């Protein structure tokens, strides 16, 4: 096939599809790309999705286009492998999600009224998704919650599903009581495996508290990670002004510098 499309700077999606097909060509392609399969590429897909989220979190709009391109490449990669296996093509993927979006938005693409509250639209959305799960013979309440989700996100989704059928505490007070109970069980754990189990139980209940308080636990933890990074860098900067580094300090001094950084943030 001609290389005209490969080197066309305005070739768009057809160009990317052709590049991936050429990379995977058994005779003339890239040995690394040829060796990959769905399982080996999946971690890269997750990583690229997080890098998109990171660019958005940092408001790095100049980086977002590139990160979205990297994520798009992952979809193209998986669909190329599927095409080779006779499973489906990129057009099949695009048509499938298009059909889904049309079906899930009857108030936009159908005859239903757009005069609905956000809550009503959410309920309608859940009914449509429940019907889709039924078509897939997913009859269990928890069926269809993806195993590959980040653990905290999956915990919240599992809890939401269970809450729909009444398996939920009615108030946050009861959830907090459960947190205290699980923390005590973690304190009393007698071996590493038991401690890991109890720690998981505690995290699960913490995710439930986040759900009850309408807090995204992933977002909350990302914000705390950013806060920790910011304040620790303040410690490093303060020590650097003295020609020192954290390894030249001790916990008491660094704790005092941490408090100073915290107070400075509160006063700014």
QUILINWO-V108868 format. One record per residue. N is the residue number from 0. SS is DSSP state (hx for helix, st for strand, lp for the rest). PHI is phi in whole degrees, -180 to 180 (* if undefined). Layout:
n->N ss->SS phi->PHI
n->N ss->SS phi->PHI
//
This chain:
n->0 ss->lp phi->*
n->1 ss->lp phi->-63
n->2 ss->lp phi->-85
n->3 ss->lp phi->-55
n->4 ss->lp phi->-68
n->5 ss->lp phi->-56
n->6 ss->lp phi->-102
n->7 ss->lp phi->-83
n->8 ss->lp phi->-65
n->9 ss->lp phi->-114
n->10 ss->lp phi->-72
n->11 ss->hx phi->60
n->12 ss->hx phi->-64
n->13 ss->hx phi->-56
n->14 ss->hx phi->-63
n->15 ss->hx phi->-62
n->16 ss->hx phi->-61
n->17 ss->hx phi->-68
n->18 ss->hx phi->-59
n->19 ss->hx phi->-67
n->20 ss->hx phi->-61
n->21 ss->hx phi->-70
n->22 ss->hx phi->-62
n->23 ss->lp phi->-94
n->24 ss->lp phi->-61
n->25 ss->lp phi->-60
n->26 ss->lp phi->-97
n->27 ss->lp phi->-122
n->28 ss->lp phi->-82
n->29 ss->lp phi->-83
n->30 ss->hx phi->-54
n->31 ss->hx phi->-65
n->32 ss->hx phi->-63
n->33 ss->hx phi->-65
n->34 ss->hx phi->-75
n->35 ss->lp phi->-74
n->36 ss->lp phi->-137
n->37 ss->hx phi->-57
n->38 ss->hx phi->-67
n->39 ss->hx phi->-74
n->40 ss->hx phi->-87
n->41 ss->hx phi->-53
n->42 ss->hx phi->-60
n->43 ss->hx phi->-67
n->44 ss->hx phi->-62
n->45 ss->hx phi->-64
n->46 ss->hx phi->-60
n->47 ss->hx phi->-67
n->48 ss->hx phi->-63
n->49 ss->hx phi->-68
n->50 ss->hx phi->-70
n->51 ss->hx phi->-63
n->52 ss->hx phi->-62
n->53 ss->hx phi->-65
n->54 ss->hx phi->-62
n->55 ss->hx phi->-67
n->56 ss->hx phi->-59
n->57 ss->lp phi->-87
n->58 ss->lp phi->55
n->59 ss->lp phi->-88
n->60 ss->hx phi->-65
n->61 ss->hx phi->-72
n->62 ss->hx phi->-95
n->63 ss->hx phi->-62
n->64 ss->hx phi->-58
n->65 ss->hx phi->-65
n->66 ss->hx phi->-67
n->67 ss->hx phi->-65
n->68 ss->hx phi->-64
n->69 ss->hx phi->-61
n->70 ss->hx phi->-70
n->71 ss->hx phi->-60
n->72 ss->hx phi->-58
n->73 ss->hx phi->-63
n->74 ss->hx phi->-63
n->75 ss->hx phi->-64
n->76 ss->hx phi->-62
n->77 ss->hx phi->-63
n->78 ss->hx phi->-71
n->79 ss->hx phi->-64
n->80 ss->hx phi->-64
n->81 ss->hx phi->-66
n->82 ss->hx phi->-62
n->83 ss->hx phi->-61
n->84 ss->lp phi->-87
n->85 ss->lp phi->73
n->86 ss->lp phi->-90
n->87 ss->lp phi->-166
n->88 ss->lp phi->-116
n->89 ss->hx phi->-64
n->90 ss->hx phi->-61
n->91 ss->hx phi->-61
n->92 ss->hx phi->-63
n->93 ss->hx phi->-64
n->94 ss->hx phi->-67
n->95 ss->hx phi->-64
n->96 ss->hx phi->-72
n->97 ss->hx phi->-65
n->98 ss->hx phi->-60
n->99 ss->hx phi->-64
n->100 ss->hx phi->-64
n->101 ss->hx phi->-65
n->102 ss->hx phi->-66
n->103 ss->hx phi->-86
n->104 ss->lp phi->-128
n->105 ss->hx phi->-64
n->106 ss->hx phi->-78
n->107 ss->hx phi->-109
n->108 ss->hx phi->-106
n->109 ss->lp phi->-126
n->110 ss->lp phi->-102
n->111 ss->lp phi->-74
n->112 ss->lp phi->-72
n->113 ss->lp phi->-86
n->114 ss->lp phi->-82
n->115 ss->lp phi->-131
n->116 ss->lp phi->-76
n->117 ss->hx phi->-61
n->118 ss->hx phi->-65
n->119 ss->hx phi->-66
n->120 ss->hx phi->-64
n->121 ss->hx phi->-64
n->122 ss->hx phi->-64
n->123 ss->hx phi->-63
n->124 ss->hx phi->-59
n->125 ss->hx phi->-66
n->126 ss->hx phi->-64
n->127 ss->hx phi->-65
n->128 ss->hx phi->-66
n->129 ss->hx phi->-64
n->130 ss->hx phi->-65
n->131 ss->hx phi->-64
n->132 ss->hx phi->-66
n->133 ss->hx phi->-64
n->134 ss->hx phi->-64
n->135 ss->lp phi->-90
n->136 ss->lp phi->63
n->137 ss->lp phi->-94
n->138 ss->lp phi->-93
n->139 ss->lp phi->-73
n->140 ss->lp phi->-58
n->141 ss->lp phi->-96
n->142 ss->lp phi->-63
n->143 ss->lp phi->90
n->144 ss->lp phi->-82
n->145 ss->lp phi->-59
n->146 ss->lp phi->-69
n->147 ss->lp phi->-84
n->148 ss->lp phi->-66
n->149 ss->lp phi->-54
n->150 ss->hx phi->-58
n->151 ss->hx phi->-65
n->152 ss->hx phi->-64
n->153 ss->hx phi->-66
n->154 ss->hx phi->-59
n->155 ss->hx phi->-64
n->156 ss->hx phi->-65
n->157 ss->hx phi->-62
n->158 ss->hx phi->-66
n->159 ss->hx phi->-62
n->160 ss->hx phi->-61
n->161 ss->hx phi->-64
n->162 ss->hx phi->-64
n->163 ss->hx phi->-62
n->164 ss->lp phi->-106
n->165 ss->lp phi->92
n->166 ss->lp phi->-90
n->167 ss->lp phi->-166
n->168 ss->lp phi->-75
n->169 ss->lp phi->-77
n->170 ss->lp phi->-140
n->171 ss->hx phi->-68
n->172 ss->hx phi->-58
n->173 ss->hx phi->-68
n->174 ss->hx phi->-66
n->175 ss->hx phi->-65
n->176 ss->hx phi->-60
n->177 ss->hx phi->-67
n->178 ss->hx phi->-61
n->179 ss->hx phi->-60
n->180 ss->hx phi->-63
n->181 ss->hx phi->-67
n->182 ss->hx phi->-65
n->183 ss->hx phi->-67
n->184 ss->hx phi->-65
n->185 ss->hx phi->-67
n->186 ss->hx phi->-60
n->187 ss->lp phi->-92
n->188 ss->lp phi->-59
n->189 ss->lp phi->-103
n->190 ss->lp phi->-154
n->191 ss->hx phi->-57
n->192 ss->hx phi->-66
n->193 ss->hx phi->-64
n->194 ss->hx phi->-63
n->195 ss->hx phi->-63
n->196 ss->hx phi->-63
n->197 ss->hx phi->-68
n->198 ss->hx phi->-64
n->199 ss->hx phi->-62
n->200 ss->hx phi->-60
n->201 ss->hx phi->-65
n->202 ss->hx phi->-62
n->203 ss->hx phi->-62
n->204 ss->hx phi->-71
n->205 ss->hx phi->-62
n->206 ss->hx phi->-63
n->207 ss->hx phi->-66
n->208 ss->hx phi->-63
n->209 ss->hx phi->-58
n->210 ss->hx phi->-63
n->211 ss->hx phi->-62
n->212 ss->lp phi->-95
n->213 ss->lp phi->58
n->214 ss->lp phi->-113
n->215 ss->lp phi->-80
n->216 ss->hx phi->-65
n->217 ss->hx phi->-64
n->218 ss->hx phi->-65
n->219 ss->hx phi->-63
n->220 ss->hx phi->-71
n->221 ss->hx phi->-61
n->222 ss->hx phi->-65
n->223 ss->hx phi->-69
n->224 ss->hx phi->-58
n->225 ss->hx phi->-65
n->226 ss->hx phi->-64
n->227 ss->hx phi->-62
n->228 ss->hx phi->-61
n->229 ss->hx phi->-62
n->230 ss->hx phi->-72
n->231 ss->hx phi->-68
n->232 ss->hx phi->-65
n->233 ss->hx phi->-65
n->234 ss->hx phi->-61
n->235 ss->hx phi->-59
n->236 ss->hx phi->-66
n->237 ss->hx phi->-65
n->238 ss->hx phi->-71
n->239 ss->hx phi->-62
n->240 ss->lp phi->-62
n->241 ss->lp phi->-101
n->242 ss->lp phi->74
n->243 ss->lp phi->-127
n->244 ss->lp phi->-133
n->245 ss->hx phi->-55
n->246 ss->hx phi->-68
n->247 ss->hx phi->-92
n->248 ss->lp phi->-108
n->249 ss->lp phi->-138
n->250 ss->hx phi->-61
n->251 ss->hx phi->-62
n->252 ss->hx phi->-67
n->253 ss->hx phi->-66
n->254 ss->hx phi->-65
n->255 ss->hx phi->-67
n->256 ss->hx phi->-67
n->257 ss->hx phi->-62
n->258 ss->hx phi->-62
n->259 ss->hx phi->-65
n->260 ss->hx phi->-66
n->261 ss->hx phi->-64
n->262 ss->hx phi->-65
n->263 ss->hx phi->-63
n->264 ss->hx phi->-66
n->265 ss->hx phi->-68
n->266 ss->hx phi->-88
n->267 ss->lp phi->-82
//
